[in-house]
Amino acid sequence: MKKLLFVIIIDCAFISAALAQAADSSKFALEAGITFNFFQQQIKTEVGGVRGEVLVNESLLGLAVQGTYELAEWLAAGIFTRYDRGTRSAGTFTGIDAGGHTITQGEVGGDYSEFWTGPLIQFRWKQLFVDAGYAALGRRRDEGRIDIPSVGGSTDGSFGTQSLTAFLFAISGTISLSHKTHLALRAEYRYRYYDSRNGEPLTDNLKHGTQSFYPYAGLKMNL
């Protein structure tokens, strides 16, 4: 609840600043795009041969939205939101059956989704941008992590990020499409720890660390 309240305060402050500076709206920029990822491993008797069970399979599609206000020629501040949804599975290779199909066992994984939002600062130099964001509110639902319960035994509730340990860093460049519209290409890195599930601390006070790297493509519009 405290994290949610903090995010609401930040959002209200940003909106208030936008209204106060409406006469100079050219300082505002809105950006939206998608993140994506696909990774797969398999074993076959020969290249192009029959396919059996996949050893590792992971795919992700996400939505990224952020708004910024120019504080100086080289600096802007705003808020960001990220929502990702994907699936992940992995198994152990055990052999090939009579038909040439791969056999695996012990598969683990499942669907997952993650939501992040919080304040953002952006450093600028010409058409290059470096972003640093803090996920004041972060939640992850992960069906593949039934092995990390909360102290109350919950294995299906959402993970909550640890306070002050959920950061986003990105470097991006833009290509002008028109006077106010630009194509934005970004490499984004996220680092976070989860310390709760279903609103309760993790068992034995554990911390579940996650880091990830995403490519991004979207549109940036100067308002």
C-alpha positions in Angstrom: 0.0 0.0 0.0 2.8 2.4 0.8 4.5 1.8 -2.6 1.1 2.3 -4.4 0.6 5.6 -2.5 4.1 6.7 -3.4 3.4 6.0 -7.1 0.1 7.9 -7.0 1.9 10.9 -5.4 4.6 10.9 -8.1 1.9 10.6 -10.9 -0.1 13.4 -9.4 3.0 15.6 -9.1 3.9 14.9 -12.8 0.4 15.7 -14.0 0.3 18.9 -11.9 3.6 20.0 -13.5 2.1 19.2 -16.9 -0.9 21.4 -16.2 1.2 24.2 -14.8 3.4 24.2 -17.9 0.7 23.7 -20.5 1.7 27.0 -22.2 5.1 25.4 -23.0 3.9 21.9 -24.0 6.8 21.4 -26.4 8.8 20.3 -23.3 6.7 17.2 -22.9 7.3 13.9 -24.7 5.3 10.7 -24.7 6.8 7.4 -25.7 5.2 4.0 -26.3 6.6 0.8 -27.7 7.1 -2.9 -27.3 9.8 -5.1 -25.8 10.3 -8.7 -27.0 12.4 -11.8 -26.4 12.6 -15.3 -27.8 15.0 -18.1 -26.9 14.9 -21.8 -27.7 17.1 -24.9 -27.4 16.5 -28.4 -28.8 18.4 -31.6 -29.7 17.9 -33.5 -33.0 19.7 -36.5 -34.5 20.5 -34.2 -37.5 19.9 -30.6 -38.6 16.4 -30.4 -40.0 15.5 -33.8 -38.5 12.3 -34.6 -36.7 11.5 -32.5 -33.6 10.7 -33.8 -30.2 10.4 -32.1 -26.8 12.1 -28.7 -26.6 14.9 -28.4 -24.0 14.4 -24.7 -23.3 11.7 -22.4 -24.6 11.2 -18.8 -23.5 9.2 -16.0 -25.2 8.1 -12.6 -24.0 6.1 -9.6 -25.3 5.9 -6.4 -23.3 4.5 -2.9 -23.5 6.5 0.1 -22.5 5.1 3.6 -21.9 6.7 6.7 -20.4 6.2 10.4 -20.3 8.9 13.0 -19.6 9.2 16.8 -19.1 12.3 18.7 -20.2 14.0 20.3 -17.2 17.1 21.4 -19.1 18.5 20.8 -22.6 20.4 17.7 -21.2 17.9 16.5 -18.6 14.3 15.4 -18.3 12.2 13.7 -15.7 8.9 11.8 -15.7 7.3 8.4 -15.0 7.4 5.0 -16.7 5.3 1.9 -16.9 6.3 -1.5 -18.1 4.1 -4.6 -18.5 5.5 -7.9 -19.7 3.9 -11.3 -20.4 5.6 -14.5 -21.4 6.2 -18.2 -20.9 9.3 -20.1 -19.9 10.1 -23.9 -19.7 13.2 -26.1 -19.4 13.7 -29.8 -19.2 16.5 -32.4 -19.0 17.5 -34.4 -22.1 17.2 -38.1 -21.6 17.5 -39.6 -25.1 15.9 -40.2 -28.5 12.9 -42.5 -29.1 12.5 -45.0 -31.9 11.0 -42.4 -34.2 13.9 -40.0 -33.7 12.1 -37.6 -31.4 13.8 -36.0 -28.5 12.8 -37.2 -25.0 13.0 -34.9 -22.0 11.9 -35.1 -18.4 11.6 -33.0 -15.3 10.2 -30.0 -17.2 9.7 -26.9 -15.1 8.3 -23.5 -16.0 5.0 -21.8 -16.9 3.5 -18.5 -17.7 4.6 -15.2 -16.1 3.7 -11.5 -16.1 5.3 -8.5 -14.6 4.2 -4.9 -13.9 6.5 -2.0 -13.1 5.9 1.7 -12.6 7.7 4.6 -11.0 9.8 7.8 -11.5 12.3 8.2 -14.3 15.2 10.6 -15.1 16.6 11.0 -18.5 20.0 12.4 -19.6 20.2 13.7 -23.2 22.8 14.4 -25.8 21.5 15.3 -29.3 19.6 12.1 -30.4 21.0 9.9 -27.7 19.3 9.2 -24.3 20.2 7.4 -21.1 17.3 6.5 -18.7 17.4 5.6 -15.0 14.2 4.5 -13.4 13.1 3.2 -10.0 10.2 0.8 -9.8 8.3 2.2 -6.8 5.6 -0.5 -7.5 6.6 -3.8 -8.9 4.6 -7.1 -9.1 5.4 -10.4 -10.8 3.2 -13.5 -11.1 5.2 -16.5 -12.0 3.7 -20.0 -12.4 7.2 -21.5 -12.8 8.4 -20.5 -9.3 6.2 -22.7 -7.1 9.5 -23.6 -5.2 9.6 -20.1 -3.5 6.7 -19.9 -1.1 5.9 -17.1 1.3 6.1 -17.6 5.1 2.4 -18.4 4.9 2.9 -21.1 2.3 1.6 -19.2 -0.7 3.1 -20.5 -4.0 0.7 -18.8 -6.5 0.6 -15.2 -5.3 2.5 -12.3 -7.0 6.0 -11.5 -5.9 6.6 -7.9 -4.6 9.8 -6.0 -5.3 12.1 -5.2 -2.4 12.1 -1.5 -1.5 14.9 0.5 -3.2 16.1 -2.6 -5.1 14.3 -2.4 -8.4 16.0 -0.4 -11.0 15.8 0.2 -14.8 18.6 1.5 -16.9 18.5 2.1 -20.7 20.3 3.7 -23.5 18.4 4.7 -26.7 18.6 6.7 -29.9 15.9 8.3 -32.0 15.4 8.7 -35.7 13.2 11.6 -36.8 10.1 10.7 -38.8 8.5 14.1 -38.6 8.9 17.3 -36.7 7.3 15.8 -33.6 7.4 12.1 -34.1 10.5 9.9 -33.8 11.4 6.2 -34.0 13.0 5.2 -30.7 15.3 2.2 -30.4 16.5 1.1 -27.0 18.5 -1.5 -25.0 17.0 -1.8 -21.6 18.4 -3.5 -18.4 16.4 -4.3 -15.3 17.7 -5.3 -11.9 15.4 -6.2 -9.0 14.9 -8.4 -5.9 11.6 -9.7 -4.7 11.2 -10.2 -0.9 7.5 -11.0 -0.6 4.7 -13.1 -2.1 1.0 -12.6 -1.8 1.8 -9.7 0.6 3.9 -11.9 2.9 7.7 -12.1 3.3 9.3 -15.0 1.5 10.1 -18.1 3.6 13.2 -17.9 5.7 13.4 -14.2 4.8 14.8 -15.2 1.3 15.4 -12.7 -1.5 14.6 -13.7 -5.1 16.9 -11.8 -7.5 16.2 -11.3 -11.2 18.0 -9.4 -13.9 17.1 -9.1 -17.6 18.0 -7.4 -20.8 15.5 -6.3 -23.4 15.6 -4.7 -26.9 12.9 -2.1 -27.5 11.3 -0.3 -30.4 8.7 2.4 -30.2 7.5 5.9 -31.1 8.4 9.1 -29.3 6.1 12.1 -29.7 6.9 15.7 -28.6 3.6 17.2 -27.5 
